[in-house]
Amino acid sequence: MEAASRRQRRKPMAEINVVPLIDVMLVLLIVFMITAPLITQGIKVDLPKASAEVVDDTAKETLVVSINAAGEYFVSLGESSADDPTPVPLEQIGEMVGKIMNQNPSVPVFLEADTTVNYGLVMQLLATLENSGAPGVRLITQPPIGGK
C-alpha cells in the first residue's frame, strides 16, 4: 500500500511554462518597433506607387540620390543619413557619384523622387548618374495599396 501512494505523489509535471517566452517576444517586439523607423535611408519624399519585384540586396553600403517636392537634390551614402540633409546642386552630384564609383564600383545606386517632381528633373538626374559611372540605377517606389 505504501508503494501505491508513492506512485500517486510522484506524478511527472506535464505543463510547460510559456510566460518567459511571452515576455521575451514582447521585449523583441518593442525593440523592433522602436528601431524600424530609425533605419530608413534618404530624405522624406512621397514615392510613387508601382508593383515590382522586391530586390534583396545584401550590400553594406548603398548610395541613395533623392529629389524632394521642391526639386532639391540630396545624396546619402551608407545606412542612414543626417537629420538635417543639405541640398546638393546637380553638377556636384555627378562629381560625388563619380568619386564614389571610382573607389567602389559595386555600390548599388538608388534614385528616389517625390511624385510631384517634374519628369524632366528625374531624367536629368538619371542621365547625370549614368554619365558619372553608375550603371543600372534602381528606382525606389512604394508598393500600391491593395496588393498587385
C-alpha positions in Angstrom: 0.0 0.0 0.0 2.9 2.3 0.7 4.3 1.8 -2.8 1.0 2.7 -4.4 0.8 6.0 -2.5 4.3 6.9 -3.6 3.4 6.5 -7.2 0.5 8.8 -6.9 2.5 11.5 -5.3 5.3 11.4 -7.9 3.3 12.4 -11.0 5.5 13.9 -13.7 4.9 17.6 -14.4 3.4 17.8 -17.9 2.9 21.6 -18.1 5.2 24.0 -20.0 5.6 27.4 -18.6 5.2 29.8 -21.6 5.3 33.1 -19.6 9.0 33.6 -20.0 8.7 33.0 -23.8 5.9 35.6 -24.0 8.0 38.1 -22.0 10.9 37.7 -24.4 8.7 38.0 -27.5 7.1 41.3 -26.2 10.5 42.8 -25.5 11.7 41.9 -29.0 8.5 43.4 -30.5 9.1 46.6 -28.7 12.8 46.7 -29.8 11.8 46.2 -33.4 9.0 48.8 -33.3 11.5 51.4 -31.9 14.4 50.6 -34.3 12.4 50.2 -37.6 11.8 53.9 -38.2 15.4 54.7 -37.4 16.9 52.6 -40.2 15.3 54.4 -43.1 17.7 56.0 -45.5 17.5 59.2 -47.5 15.1 62.1 -47.1 11.3 62.0 -46.7 9.7 62.0 -50.1 6.3 60.9 -51.3 7.2 58.0 -53.5 5.1 56.9 -56.5 3.3 53.6 -56.2 4.3 50.7 -58.5 4.2 46.9 -58.4 7.6 45.4 -58.9 9.8 42.6 -57.7 11.5 43.2 -54.4 15.3 43.3 -54.8 17.1 41.7 -51.9 20.5 43.5 -51.8 22.9 42.4 -49.1 25.2 45.2 -49.8 26.5 47.0 -46.8 26.7 50.4 -48.4 24.1 51.9 -50.8 24.0 55.2 -52.5 20.6 56.9 -52.5 20.1 60.1 -54.5 16.8 61.8 -53.8 14.7 64.6 -55.2 12.2 66.2 -52.9 8.9 68.0 -53.8 10.8 71.3 -54.2 13.2 69.9 -56.8 16.2 69.8 -54.5 18.7 67.0 -54.8 20.2 65.1 -51.9 22.9 62.4 -51.7 23.0 59.7 -48.9 25.7 57.1 -48.6 25.6 54.4 -46.0 22.9 53.0 -43.7 21.4 56.3 -42.6 21.6 60.0 -43.5 22.0 63.1 -41.4 19.0 64.5 -39.6 19.2 67.8 -41.5 20.4 66.9 -45.0 21.7 69.7 -47.2 20.7 70.1 -50.8 23.4 69.4 -53.4 23.5 71.0 -56.9 23.1 68.7 -59.9 26.6 69.4 -61.1 28.2 68.3 -57.8 26.1 65.1 -57.7 27.9 64.0 -60.9 31.3 64.6 -59.3 30.4 63.0 -56.0 28.9 59.9 -57.6 31.9 59.6 -59.9 34.3 59.6 -57.0 32.3 57.0 -55.1 32.0 54.8 -58.1 35.8 55.0 -58.7 36.5 53.9 -55.2 33.9 51.1 -55.1 32.2 50.3 -58.4 30.0 47.6 -56.7 28.0 50.2 -54.7 24.3 50.0 -55.8 22.8 53.3 -56.7 19.2 54.1 -56.0 17.1 57.0 -57.1 14.0 58.2 -55.2 11.9 61.1 -56.3 8.7 62.7 -55.0 5.5 62.0 -57.0 5.1 65.8 -57.7 8.6 66.2 -59.2 8.8 67.1 -62.9 9.7 64.1 -65.0 12.4 66.2 -66.7 14.3 66.7 -63.4 14.2 62.9 -62.8 15.6 62.2 -66.3 18.3 64.9 -65.9 19.4 63.2 -62.6 19.3 59.8 -64.1 21.4 60.9 -67.0 23.9 62.6 -64.6 24.2 59.4 -62.6 24.8 57.2 -65.6 27.4 59.6 -67.0 29.2 59.6 -63.7 29.7 55.8 -63.9 26.7 54.4 -62.1 25.4 51.6 -64.2 21.9 50.3 -63.6 20.4 52.9 -61.4 17.5 51.5 -59.5 14.3 53.4 -58.8 12.7 53.3 -55.4 8.9 53.1 -55.2 6.2 52.3 -52.7 4.0 49.2 -53.3 0.5 50.0 -54.4 -2.3 49.9 -51.8 -4.3 46.8 -52.0 -1.7 44.4 -53.5 -0.9 44.0 -57.1 
